Amino acid sequence: MHDTLFRALDLIEPGDLVLYHGSITDWHGLYLAAPCDCTPCVRDYNRGDNDVRYRLIDPFEEEPDAPTLRCARRHSISRSTANA
Ligand SMILES: [Zn+2]
């Protein structure tokens, strides 16, 4: 896929389980992290912006079109120890 995206991800890699603890309290919980692929984020990645944002996917959600939390900032998530 996009090598530049993954290189910029720092400690959190696509598919990692993460805990979201950001400003949207309704979304606090455990998610699978992926690079956010919305248009503004991809544009920032391509510009070399280091402010990487993530898309958070509910690992227990079975609806294929369920909403996901987009554009989560790095400081709003922590790598979960559940997959260690
Ligand atoms: Zn985004």
PDB file of the backbone (N, CA, C, O) and the ligand in Angstrom, with CONECT records:
HET     ZN  A 101       1
ATOM      1  N   MET A   1       0.847  -1.194   0.000  1.00  0.00           N
ATOM      2  CA  MET A   1       0.000   0.000   0.000  1.00  0.00           C
ATOM      3  C   MET A   1       0.878   1.239   0.000  1.00  0.00           C
ATOM      4  O   MET A   1       1.780   1.358  -0.829  1.00  0.00           O
ATOM      5  N   HIS A   2       0.626   2.166   0.923  1.00  0.00           N
ATOM      6  CA  HIS A   2       1.399   3.413   0.922  1.00  0.00           C
ATOM      7  C   HIS A   2       2.515   3.328   1.955  1.00  0.00           C
ATOM      8  O   HIS A   2       2.276   3.489   3.151  1.00  0.00           O
ATOM      9  N   ASP A   3       3.731   3.074   1.488  1.00  0.00           N
ATOM     10  CA  ASP A   3       4.867   2.930   2.401  1.00  0.00           C
ATOM     11  C   ASP A   3       5.050   4.151   3.273  1.00  0.00           C
ATOM     12  O   ASP A   3       5.391   4.035   4.450  1.00  0.00           O
ATOM     13  N   THR A   4       4.826   5.319   2.705  1.00  0.00           N
ATOM     14  CA  THR A   4       5.061   6.544   3.466  1.00  0.00           C
ATOM     15  C   THR A   4       4.099   6.656   4.634  1.00  0.00           C
ATOM     16  O   THR A   4       4.454   7.209   5.675  1.00  0.00           O
ATOM     17  N   LEU A   5       2.895   6.144   4.481  1.00  0.00           N
ATOM     18  CA  LEU A   5       1.947   6.166   5.583  1.00  0.00           C
ATOM     19  C   LEU A   5       2.499   5.356   6.744  1.00  0.00           C
ATOM     20  O   LEU A   5       2.539   5.830   7.880  1.00  0.00           O
ATOM     21  N   PHE A   6       2.927   4.127   6.453  1.00  0.00           N
ATOM     22  CA  PHE A   6       3.314   3.225   7.518  1.00  0.00           C
ATOM     23  C   PHE A   6       4.595   3.693   8.195  1.00  0.00           C
ATOM     24  O   PHE A   6       4.753   3.521   9.404  1.00  0.00           O
ATOM     25  N   ARG A   7       5.497   4.273   7.441  1.00  0.00           N
ATOM     26  CA  ARG A   7       6.738   4.736   8.047  1.00  0.00           C
ATOM     27  C   ARG A   7       6.474   5.864   9.038  1.00  0.00           C
ATOM     28  O   ARG A   7       7.220   6.040  10.001  1.00  0.00           O
ATOM     29  N   ALA A   8       5.420   6.620   8.800  1.00  0.00           N
ATOM     30  CA  ALA A   8       5.129   7.768   9.653  1.00  0.00           C
ATOM     31  C   ALA A   8       4.340   7.377  10.896  1.00  0.00           C
ATOM     32  O   ALA A   8       4.048   8.233  11.731  1.00  0.00           O
ATOM     33  N   LEU A   9       3.993   6.114  11.034  1.00  0.00           N
ATOM     34  CA  LEU A   9       3.069   5.723  12.092  1.00  0.00           C
ATOM     35  C   LEU A   9       3.701   5.618  13.468  1.00  0.00           C
ATOM     36  O   LEU A   9       2.995   5.435  14.460  1.00  0.00           O
ATOM     37  N   ASP A  10       5.007   5.731  13.544  1.00  0.00           N
ATOM     38  CA  ASP A  10       5.666   5.671  14.837  1.00  0.00           C
ATOM     39  C   ASP A  10       5.420   4.313  15.480  1.00  0.00           C
ATOM     40  O   ASP A  10       5.693   3.290  14.853  1.00  0.00           O
ATOM     41  N   LEU A  11       4.915   4.269  16.708  1.00  0.00           N
ATOM     42  CA  LEU A  11       4.830   3.014  17.438  1.00  0.00           C
ATOM     43  C   LEU A  11       3.593   2.196  17.101  1.00  0.00           C
ATOM     44  O   LEU A  11       3.558   0.990  17.347  1.00  0.00           O
ATOM     45  N   ILE A  12       2.589   2.837  16.547  1.00  0.00           N
ATOM     46  CA  ILE A  12       1.341   2.138  16.275  1.00  0.00           C
ATOM     47  C   ILE A  12       1.280   1.748  14.803  1.00  0.00           C
ATOM     48  O   ILE A  12       1.390   2.595  13.916  1.00  0.00           O
ATOM     49  N   GLU A  13       1.105   0.461  14.561  1.00  0.00           N
ATOM     50  CA  GLU A  13       1.092  -0.049  13.206  1.00  0.00           C
ATOM     51  C   GLU A  13      -0.320  -0.473  12.833  1.00  0.00           C
ATOM     52  O   GLU A  13      -1.124  -0.797  13.708  1.00  0.00           O
ATOM     53  N   PRO A  14      -0.624  -0.474  11.551  1.00  0.00           N
ATOM     54  CA  PRO A  14      -1.968  -0.892  11.118  1.00  0.00           C
ATOM     55  C   PRO A  14      -2.291  -2.277  11.645  1.00  0.00           C
ATOM     56  O   PRO A  14      -1.475  -3.193  11.547  1.00  0.00           O
ATOM     57  N   GLY A  15      -3.483  -2.429  12.205  1.00  0.00           N
ATOM     58  CA  GLY A  15      -3.897  -3.711  12.763  1.00  0.00           C
ATOM     59  C   GLY A  15      -3.612  -3.834  14.248  1.00  0.00           C
ATOM     60  O   GLY A  15      -4.057  -4.790  14.883  1.00  0.00           O
ATOM     61  N   ASP A  16      -2.870  -2.876  14.819  1.00  0.00           N
ATOM     62  CA  ASP A  16      -2.627  -2.911  16.250  1.00  0.00           C
ATOM     63  C   ASP A  16      -3.918  -2.624  17.018  1.00  0.00           C
ATOM     64  O   ASP A  16      -4.754  -1.830  16.587  1.00  0.00           O
ATOM     65  N   LEU A  17      -4.058  -3.288  18.161  1.00  0.00           N
ATOM     66  CA  LEU A  17      -5.150  -2.952  19.062  1.00  0.00           C
ATOM     67  C   LEU A  17      -4.746  -1.715  19.863  1.00  0.00           C
ATOM     68  O   LEU A  17      -3.657  -1.654  20.434  1.00  0.00           O
ATOM     69  N   VAL A  18      -5.634  -0.748  19.892  1.00  0.00           N
ATOM     70  CA  VAL A  18      -5.338   0.473  20.626  1.00  0.00           C
ATOM     71  C   VAL A  18      -6.525   0.854  21.504  1.00  0.00           C
ATOM     72  O   VAL A  18      -7.665   0.470  21.244  1.00  0.00           O
ATOM     73  N   LEU A  19      -6.229   1.614  22.541  1.00  0.00           N
ATOM     74  CA  LEU A  19      -7.264   2.182  23.392  1.00  0.00           C
ATOM     75  C   LEU A  19      -7.443   3.644  23.006  1.00  0.00           C
ATOM     76  O   LEU A  19      -6.481   4.412  22.975  1.00  0.00           O
ATOM     77  N   TYR A  20      -8.684   4.019  22.712  1.00  0.00           N
ATOM     78  CA  TYR A  20      -8.975   5.415  22.440  1.00  0.00           C
ATOM     79  C   TYR A  20      -9.403   6.102  23.727  1.00  0.00           C
ATOM     80  O   TYR A  20     -10.319   5.645  24.411  1.00  0.00           O
ATOM     81  N   HIS A  21      -8.737   7.199  24.051  1.00  0.00           N
ATOM     82  CA  HIS A  21      -9.074   7.938  25.267  1.00  0.00           C
ATOM     83  C   HIS A  21      -9.113   9.436  24.968  1.00  0.00           C
ATOM     84  O   HIS A  21      -8.739  10.263  25.799  1.00  0.00           O
ATOM     85  N   GLY A  22      -9.568   9.756  23.780  1.00  0.00           N
ATOM     86  CA  GLY A  22      -9.575  11.144  23.338  1.00  0.00           C
ATOM     87  C   GLY A  22     -10.802  11.912  23.791  1.00  0.00           C
ATOM     88  O   GLY A  22     -11.459  11.539  24.763  1.00  0.00           O
ATOM     89  N   SER A  23     -11.103  12.985  23.079  1.00  0.00           N
ATOM     90  CA  SER A  23     -12.120  13.930  23.531  1.00  0.00           C
ATOM     91  C   SER A  23     -13.546  13.421  23.319  1.00  0.00           C
ATOM     92  O   SER A  23     -14.472  13.929  23.952  1.00  0.00           O
ATOM     93  N   ILE A  24     -13.744  12.445  22.457  1.00  0.00           N
ATOM     94  CA  ILE A  24     -15.095  11.938  22.189  1.00  0.00           C
ATOM     95  C   ILE A  24     -15.351  10.753  23.104  1.00  0.00           C
ATOM     96  O   ILE A  24     -15.047   9.611  22.760  1.00  0.00           O
ATOM     97  N   THR A  25     -15.919  11.039  24.286  1.00  0.00           N
ATOM     98  CA  THR A  25     -15.999  10.010  25.322  1.00  0.00           C
ATOM     99  C   THR A  25     -16.884   8.843  24.909  1.00  0.00           C
ATOM    100  O   THR A  25     -16.679   7.722  25.376  1.00  0.00           O
ATOM    101  N   ASP A  26     -17.862   9.081  24.046  1.00  0.00           N
ATOM    102  CA  ASP A  26     -18.718   7.989  23.583  1.00  0.00           C
ATOM    103  C   ASP A  26     -17.922   6.902  22.876  1.00  0.00           C
ATOM    104  O   ASP A  26     -18.371   5.760  22.779  1.00  0.00           O
ATOM    105  N   TRP A  27     -16.751   7.255  22.388  1.00  0.00           N
ATOM    106  CA  TRP A  27     -15.959   6.320  21.596  1.00  0.00           C
ATOM    107  C   TRP A  27     -14.844   5.678  22.417  1.00  0.00           C
ATOM    108  O   TRP A  27     -14.066   4.892  21.877  1.00  0.00           O
ATOM    109  N   HIS A  28     -14.750   5.990  23.686  1.00  0.00           N
ATOM    110  CA  HIS A  28     -13.674   5.390  24.473  1.00  0.00           C
ATOM    111  C   HIS A  28     -13.773   3.874  24.423  1.00  0.00           C
ATOM    112  O   HIS A  28     -14.857   3.316  24.593  1.00  0.00           O
ATOM    113  N   GLY A  29     -12.649   3.203  24.191  1.00  0.00           N
ATOM    114  CA  GLY A  29     -12.662   1.749  24.131  1.00  0.00           C
ATOM    115  C   GLY A  29     -11.527   1.212  23.296  1.00  0.00           C
ATOM    116  O   GLY A  29     -10.550   1.899  23.000  1.00  0.00           O
ATOM    117  N   LEU A  30     -11.693  -0.049  22.925  1.00  0.00           N
ATOM    118  CA  LEU A  30     -10.644  -0.794  22.236  1.00  0.00           C
ATOM    119  C   LEU A  30     -10.943  -0.861  20.738  1.00  0.00           C
ATOM    120  O   LEU A  30     -12.066  -1.162  20.335  1.00  0.00           O
ATOM    121  N   TYR A  31      -9.948  -0.582  19.936  1.00  0.00           N
ATOM    122  CA  TYR A  31     -10.125  -0.569  18.482  1.00  0.00           C
ATOM    123  C   TYR A  31      -8.920  -1.146  17.771  1.00  0.00           C
ATOM    124  O   TYR A  31      -7.829  -1.265  18.329  1.00  0.00           O
ATOM    125  N   LEU A  32      -9.159  -1.503  16.506  1.00  0.00           N
ATOM    126  CA  LEU A  32      -8.059  -1.786  15.592  1.00  0.00           C
ATOM    127  C   LEU A  32      -7.684  -0.479  14.900  1.00  0.00           C
ATOM    128  O   LEU A  32      -8.544   0.228  14.375  1.00  0.00           O
ATOM    129  N   ALA A  33      -6.409  -0.175  14.909  1.00  0.00           N
ATOM    130  CA  ALA A  33      -5.948   1.073  14.313  1.00  0.00           C
ATOM    131  C   ALA A  33      -5.599   0.877  12.845  1.00  0.00           C
ATOM    132  O   ALA A  33      -5.074  -0.163  12.446  1.00  0.00           O
ATOM    133  N   ALA A  34      -5.899   1.892  12.057  1.00  0.00           N
ATOM    134  CA  ALA A  34      -5.494   1.919  10.655  1.00  0.00           C
ATOM    135  C   ALA A  34      -5.177   3.372  10.320  1.00  0.00           C
ATOM    136  O   ALA A  34      -5.693   4.282  10.968  1.00  0.00           O
ATOM    137  N   PRO A  35      -4.347   3.595   9.330  1.00  0.00           N
ATOM    138  CA  PRO A  35      -4.118   4.983   8.930  1.00  0.00           C
ATOM    139  C   PRO A  35      -5.419   5.579   8.421  1.00  0.00           C
ATOM    140  O   PRO A  35      -6.130   4.939   7.646  1.00  0.00           O
ATOM    141  N   CYS A  36      -5.740   6.788   8.840  1.00  0.00           N
ATOM    142  CA  CYS A  36      -6.941   7.434   8.319  1.00  0.00           C
ATOM    143  C   CYS A  36      -6.737   7.698   6.837  1.00  0.00           C
ATOM    144  O   CYS A  36      -5.706   8.219   6.411  1.00  0.00           O
ATOM    145  N   ASP A  37      -7.760   7.318   6.057  1.00  0.00           N
ATOM    146  CA  ASP A  37      -7.609   7.435   4.608  1.00  0.00           C
ATOM    147  C   ASP A  37      -8.570   8.461   4.022  1.00  0.00           C
ATOM    148  O   ASP A  37      -8.882   8.424   2.831  1.00  0.00           O
ATOM    149  N   CYS A  38      -9.038   9.385   4.874  1.00  0.00           N
ATOM    150  CA  CYS A  38      -9.904  10.414   4.316  1.00  0.00           C
ATOM    151  C   CYS A  38      -9.050  11.425   3.536  1.00  0.00           C
ATOM    152  O   CYS A  38      -7.829  11.465   3.684  1.00  0.00           O
ATOM    153  N   THR A  39      -9.692  12.216   2.729  1.00  0.00           N
ATOM    154  CA  THR A  39      -8.968  13.077   1.798  1.00  0.00           C
ATOM    155  C   THR A  39      -8.009  14.049   2.483  1.00  0.00           C
ATOM    156  O   THR A  39      -6.859  14.145   2.054  1.00  0.00           O
ATOM    157  N   PRO A  40      -8.420  14.773   3.522  1.00  0.00           N
ATOM    158  CA  PRO A  40      -7.468  15.700   4.161  1.00  0.00           C
ATOM    159  C   PRO A  40      -6.273  14.989   4.777  1.00  0.00           C
ATOM    160  O   PRO A  40      -5.154  15.497   4.716  1.00  0.00           O
ATOM    161  N   CYS A  41      -6.497  13.807   5.375  1.00  0.00           N
ATOM    162  CA  CYS A  41      -5.387  13.096   6.003  1.00  0.00           C
ATOM    163  C   CYS A  41      -4.388  12.613   4.957  1.00  0.00           C
ATOM    164  O   CYS A  41      -3.179  12.762   5.134  1.00  0.00           O
ATOM    165  N   VAL A  42      -4.884  12.040   3.880  1.00  0.00           N
ATOM    166  CA  VAL A  42      -3.986  11.561   2.828  1.00  0.00           C
ATOM    167  C   VAL A  42      -3.203  12.733   2.246  1.00  0.00           C
ATOM    168  O   VAL A  42      -2.022  12.600   1.926  1.00  0.00           O
ATOM    169  N   ARG A  43      -3.858  13.867   2.114  1.00  0.00           N
ATOM    170  CA  ARG A  43      -3.163  15.040   1.587  1.00  0.00           C
ATOM    171  C   ARG A  43      -2.035  15.449   2.536  1.00  0.00           C
ATOM    172  O   ARG A  43      -0.947  15.816   2.092  1.00  0.00           O
ATOM    173  N   ASP A  44      -2.302  15.384   3.847  1.00  0.00           N
ATOM    174  CA  ASP A  44      -1.265  15.747   4.815  1.00  0.00           C
ATOM    175  C   ASP A  44      -0.118  14.745   4.788  1.00  0.00           C
ATOM    176  O   ASP A  44       1.052  15.125   4.850  1.00  0.00           O
ATOM    177  N   TYR A  45      -0.466  13.444   4.695  1.00  0.00           N
ATOM    178  CA  TYR A  45       0.596  12.432   4.615  1.00  0.00           C
ATOM    179  C   TYR A  45       1.488  12.726   3.420  1.00  0.00           C
ATOM    180  O   TYR A  45       2.715  12.708   3.519  1.00  0.00           O
ATOM    181  N   ASN A  46       0.860  12.991   2.312  1.00  0.00           N
ATOM    182  CA  ASN A  46       1.628  13.192   1.085  1.00  0.00           C
ATOM    183  C   ASN A  46       2.482  14.445   1.152  1.00  0.00           C
ATOM    184  O   ASN A  46       3.448  14.583   0.402  1.00  0.00           O
ATOM    185  N   ARG A  47       2.132  15.356   2.041  1.00  0.00           N
ATOM    186  CA  ARG A  47       2.925  16.564   2.240  1.00  0.00           C
ATOM    187  C   ARG A  47       4.055  16.324   3.228  1.00  0.00           C
ATOM    188  O   ARG A  47       4.887  17.205   3.443  1.00  0.00           O
ATOM    189  N   GLY A  48       4.094  15.125   3.838  1.00  0.00           N
ATOM    190  CA  GLY A  48       5.128  14.824   4.815  1.00  0.00           C
ATOM    191  C   GLY A  48       4.788  15.317   6.198  1.00  0.00           C
ATOM    192  O   GLY A  48       5.667  15.452   7.050  1.00  0.00           O
ATOM    193  N   ASP A  49       3.504  15.590   6.432  1.00  0.00           N
ATOM    194  CA  ASP A  49       3.079  16.035   7.757  1.00  0.00           C
ATOM    195  C   ASP A  49       3.269  14.915   8.776  1.00  0.00           C
ATOM    196  O   ASP A  49       2.851  13.785   8.524  1.00  0.00           O
ATOM    197  N   ASN A  50       3.882  15.199   9.907  1.00  0.00           N
ATOM    198  CA  ASN A  50       4.119  14.176  10.923  1.00  0.00           C
ATOM    199  C   ASN A  50       2.948  14.001  11.876  1.00  0.00           C
ATOM    200  O   ASN A  50       2.974  13.108  12.723  1.00  0.00           O
ATOM    201  N   ASP A  51       1.936  14.824  11.756  1.00  0.00           N
ATOM    202  CA  ASP A  51       0.784  14.729  12.646  1.00  0.00           C
ATOM    203  C   ASP A  51      -0.134  13.630  12.129  1.00  0.00           C
ATOM    204  O   ASP A  51      -1.191  13.897  11.556  1.00  0.00           O
ATOM    205  N   VAL A  52       0.296  12.377  12.344  1.00  0.00           N
ATOM    206  CA  VAL A  52      -0.411  11.227  11.793  1.00  0.00           C
ATOM    207  C   VAL A  52      -1.745  11.050  12.491  1.00  0.00           C
ATOM    208  O   VAL A  52      -1.832  11.183  13.712  1.00  0.00           O
ATOM    209  N   ARG A  53      -2.771  10.753  11.734  1.00  0.00           N
ATOM    210  CA  ARG A  53      -4.093  10.481  12.300  1.00  0.00           C
ATOM    211  C   ARG A  53      -4.532   9.065  11.919  1.00  0.00           C
ATOM    212  O   ARG A  53      -4.090   8.494  10.922  1.00  0.00           O
ATOM    213  N   TYR A  54      -5.414   8.531  12.750  1.00  0.00           N
ATOM    214  CA  TYR A  54      -5.791   7.122  12.608  1.00  0.00           C
ATOM    215  C   TYR A  54      -7.283   6.958  12.431  1.00  0.00           C
ATOM    216  O   TYR A  54      -8.083   7.777  12.883  1.00  0.00           O
ATOM    217  N   ARG A  55      -7.630   5.882  11.765  1.00  0.00           N
ATOM    218  CA  ARG A  55      -9.016   5.438  11.716  1.00  0.00           C
ATOM    219  C   ARG A  55      -9.129   4.283  12.704  1.00  0.00           C
ATOM    220  O   ARG A  55      -8.290   3.382  12.702  1.00  0.00           O
ATOM    221  N   LEU A  56     -10.158   4.303  13.548  1.00  0.00           N
ATOM    222  CA  LEU A  56     -10.318   3.287  14.593  1.00  0.00           C
ATOM    223  C   LEU A  56     -11.516   2.418  14.265  1.00  0.00           C
ATOM    224  O   LEU A  56     -12.626   2.913  14.071  1.00  0.00           O
ATOM    225  N   ILE A  57     -11.277   1.112  14.207  1.00  0.00           N
ATOM    226  CA  ILE A  57     -12.295   0.156  13.782  1.00  0.00           C
ATOM    227  C   ILE A  57     -12.673  -0.711  14.978  1.00  0.00           C
ATOM    228  O   ILE A  57     -11.802  -1.264  15.650  1.00  0.00           O
ATOM    229  N   ASP A  58     -13.972  -0.826  15.241  1.00  0.00           N
ATOM    230  CA  ASP A  58     -14.443  -1.661  16.332  1.00  0.00           C
ATOM    231  C   ASP A  58     -14.233  -3.131  15.971  1.00  0.00           C
ATOM    232  O   ASP A  58     -14.837  -3.614  15.013  1.00  0.00           O
ATOM    233  N   PRO A  59     -13.394  -3.852  16.713  1.00  0.00           N
ATOM    234  CA  PRO A  59     -13.099  -5.241  16.345  1.00  0.00           C
ATOM    235  C   PRO A  59     -14.265  -6.184  16.588  1.00  0.00           C
ATOM    236  O   PRO A  59     -14.253  -7.316  16.105  1.00  0.00           O
ATOM    237  N   PHE A  60     -15.281  -5.734  17.337  1.00  0.00           N
ATOM    238  CA  PHE A  60     -16.419  -6.597  17.660  1.00  0.00           C
ATOM    239  C   PHE A  60     -17.651  -6.256  16.832  1.00  0.00           C
ATOM    240  O   PHE A  60     -18.699  -6.887  16.970  1.00  0.00           O
ATOM    241  N   GLU A  61     -17.516  -5.258  15.977  1.00  0.00           N
ATOM    242  CA  GLU A  61     -18.650  -4.821  15.164  1.00  0.00           C
ATOM    243  C   GLU A  61     -18.750  -5.694  13.927  1.00  0.00           C
ATOM    244  O   GLU A  61     -17.779  -5.852  13.187  1.00  0.00           O
ATOM    245  N   GLU A  62     -19.938  -6.263  13.706  1.00  0.00           N
ATOM    246  CA  GLU A  62     -20.094  -7.168  12.571  1.00  0.00           C
ATOM    247  C   GLU A  62     -20.737  -6.496  11.373  1.00  0.00           C
ATOM    248  O   GLU A  62     -20.721  -7.048  10.274  1.00  0.00           O
ATOM    249  N   GLU A  63     -21.300  -5.318  11.566  1.00  0.00           N
ATOM    250  CA  GLU A  63     -21.892  -4.601  10.444  1.00  0.00           C
ATOM    251  C   GLU A  63     -20.787  -4.056   9.547  1.00  0.00           C
ATOM    252  O   GLU A  63     -19.928  -3.307  10.012  1.00  0.00           O
ATOM    253  N   PRO A  64     -20.798  -4.422   8.267  1.00  0.00           N
ATOM    254  CA  PRO A  64     -19.710  -3.972   7.388  1.00  0.00           C
ATOM    255  C   PRO A  64     -19.705  -2.464   7.178  1.00  0.00           C
ATOM    256  O   PRO A  64     -18.659  -1.880   6.895  1.00  0.00           O
ATOM    257  N   ASP A  65     -20.871  -1.826   7.316  1.00  0.00           N
ATOM    258  CA  ASP A  65     -20.903  -0.383   7.083  1.00  0.00           C
ATOM    259  C   ASP A  65     -21.064   0.388   8.390  1.00  0.00           C
ATOM    260  O   ASP A  65     -21.553   1.518   8.399  1.00  0.00           O
ATOM    261  N   ALA A  66     -20.647  -0.234   9.496  1.00  0.00           N
ATOM    262  CA  ALA A  66     -20.723   0.445  10.784  1.00  0.00           C
ATOM    263  C   ALA A  66     -19.811   1.672  10.773  1.00  0.00           C
ATOM    264  O   ALA A  66     -18.772   1.678  10.114  1.00  0.00           O
ATOM    265  N   PRO A  67     -20.207   2.699  11.502  1.00  0.00           N
ATOM    266  CA  PRO A  67     -19.373   3.900  11.541  1.00  0.00           C
ATOM    267  C   PRO A  67     -18.046   3.615  12.225  1.00  0.00           C
ATOM    268  O   PRO A  67     -17.991   2.829  13.171  1.00  0.00           O
ATOM    269  N   THR A  68     -16.995   4.238  11.762  1.00  0.00           N
ATOM    270  CA  THR A  68     -15.694   4.149  12.400  1.00  0.00           C
ATOM    271  C   THR A  68     -15.274   5.555  12.791  1.00  0.00           C
ATOM    272  O   THR A  68     -15.695   6.542  12.188  1.00  0.00           O
ATOM    273  N   LEU A  69     -14.445   5.621  13.802  1.00  0.00           N
ATOM    274  CA  LEU A  69     -13.932   6.915  14.233  1.00  0.00           C
ATOM    275  C   LEU A  69     -12.743   7.276  13.351  1.00  0.00           C
ATOM    276  O   LEU A  69     -11.769   6.529  13.256  1.00  0.00           O
ATOM    277  N   ARG A  70     -12.842   8.415  12.722  1.00  0.00           N
ATOM    278  CA  ARG A  70     -11.777   8.824  11.801  1.00  0.00           C
ATOM    279  C   ARG A  70     -10.954   9.960  12.391  1.00  0.00           C
ATOM    280  O   ARG A  70     -11.396  10.679  13.287  1.00  0.00           O
ATOM    281  N   CYS A  71      -9.755  10.096  11.863  1.00  0.00           N
ATOM    282  CA  CYS A  71      -8.917  11.264  12.156  1.00  0.00           C
ATOM    283  C   CYS A  71      -8.552  11.348  13.636  1.00  0.00           C
ATOM    284  O   CYS A  71      -8.379  12.445  14.167  1.00  0.00           O
ATOM    285  N   ALA A  72      -8.432  10.183  14.319  1.00  0.00           N
ATOM    286  CA  ALA A  72      -8.002  10.204  15.713  1.00  0.00           C
ATOM    287  C   ALA A  72      -6.516  10.552  15.774  1.00  0.00           C
ATOM    288  O   ALA A  72      -5.701   9.989  15.043  1.00  0.00           O
ATOM    289  N   ARG A  73      -6.186  11.475  16.644  1.00  0.00           N
ATOM    290  CA  ARG A  73      -4.787  11.886  16.735  1.00  0.00           C
ATOM    291  C   ARG A  73      -3.992  10.922  17.614  1.00  0.00           C
ATOM    292  O   ARG A  73      -4.541  10.211  18.455  1.00  0.00           O
ATOM    293  N   ARG A  74      -2.684  10.927  17.388  1.00  0.00           N
ATOM    294  CA  ARG A  74      -1.793   9.995  18.072  1.00  0.00           C
ATOM    295  C   ARG A  74      -1.913  10.102  19.593  1.00  0.00           C
ATOM    296  O   ARG A  74      -1.867   9.090  20.292  1.00  0.00           O
ATOM    297  N   HIS A  75      -2.069  11.333  20.109  1.00  0.00           N
ATOM    298  CA  HIS A  75      -2.115  11.494  21.557  1.00  0.00           C
ATOM    299  C   HIS A  75      -3.460  11.061  22.146  1.00  0.00           C
ATOM    300  O   HIS A  75      -3.620  11.025  23.366  1.00  0.00           O
ATOM    301  N   SER A  76      -4.421  10.736  21.287  1.00  0.00           N
ATOM    302  CA  SER A  76      -5.728  10.281  21.761  1.00  0.00           C
ATOM    303  C   SER A  76      -5.810   8.773  21.875  1.00  0.00           C
ATOM    304  O   SER A  76      -6.813   8.245  22.355  1.00  0.00           O
ATOM    305  N   ILE A  77      -4.770   8.067  21.443  1.00  0.00           N
ATOM    306  CA  ILE A  77      -4.792   6.606  21.505  1.00  0.00           C
ATOM    307  C   ILE A  77      -3.503   6.080  22.100  1.00  0.00           C
ATOM    308  O   ILE A  77      -2.451   6.715  22.031  1.00  0.00           O
ATOM    309  N   SER A  78      -3.621   4.883  22.695  1.00  0.00           N
ATOM    310  CA  SER A  78      -2.465   4.200  23.242  1.00  0.00           C
ATOM    311  C   SER A  78      -2.465   2.771  22.734  1.00  0.00           C
ATOM    312  O   SER A  78      -3.525   2.168  22.566  1.00  0.00           O
ATOM    313  N   ARG A  79      -1.296   2.235  22.491  1.00  0.00           N
ATOM    314  CA  ARG A  79      -1.234   0.846  22.089  1.00  0.00           C
ATOM    315  C   ARG A  79      -1.737  -0.016  23.238  1.00  0.00           C
ATOM    316  O   ARG A  79      -1.306   0.156  24.379  1.00  0.00           O
ATOM    317  N   SER A  80      -2.647  -0.946  22.944  1.00  0.00           N
ATOM    318  CA  SER A  80      -3.166  -1.835  23.971  1.00  0.00           C
ATOM    319  C   SER A  80      -2.174  -2.950  24.236  1.00  0.00           C
ATOM    320  O   SER A  80      -1.479  -3.410  23.331  1.00  0.00           O
ATOM    321  N   THR A  81      -2.117  -3.380  25.496  1.00  0.00           N
ATOM    322  CA  THR A  81      -1.251  -4.502  25.835  1.00  0.00           C
ATOM    323  C   THR A  81      -1.972  -5.826  25.590  1.00  0.00           C
ATOM    324  O   THR A  81      -1.392  -6.895  25.782  1.00  0.00           O
ATOM    325  N   ALA A  82      -3.244  -5.756  25.163  1.00  0.00           N
ATOM    326  CA  ALA A  82      -4.036  -6.965  24.996  1.00  0.00           C
ATOM    327  C   ALA A  82      -3.489  -7.873  23.898  1.00  0.00           C
ATOM    328  O   ALA A  82      -3.729  -9.081  23.914  1.00  0.00           O
ATOM    329  N   ASN A  83      -2.757  -7.300  22.948  1.00  0.00           N
ATOM    330  CA  ASN A  83      -2.244  -8.116  21.847  1.00  0.00           C
ATOM    331  C   ASN A  83      -0.756  -8.421  22.038  1.00  0.00           C
ATOM    332  O   ASN A  83      -0.096  -8.883  21.108  1.00  0.00           O
ATOM    333  N   ALA A  84      -0.234  -8.169  23.220  1.00  0.00           N
ATOM    334  CA  ALA A  84       1.195  -8.411  23.438  1.00  0.00           C
ATOM    335  C   ALA A  84       1.431  -9.898  23.687  1.00  0.00           C
ATOM    336  O   ALA A  84       2.570 -10.317  23.895  1.00  0.00           O
TER     337      ALA A  84
HETATM  338 ZN    ZN A 101      -8.829  11.613   8.438  1.00  0.00          ZN2+
END
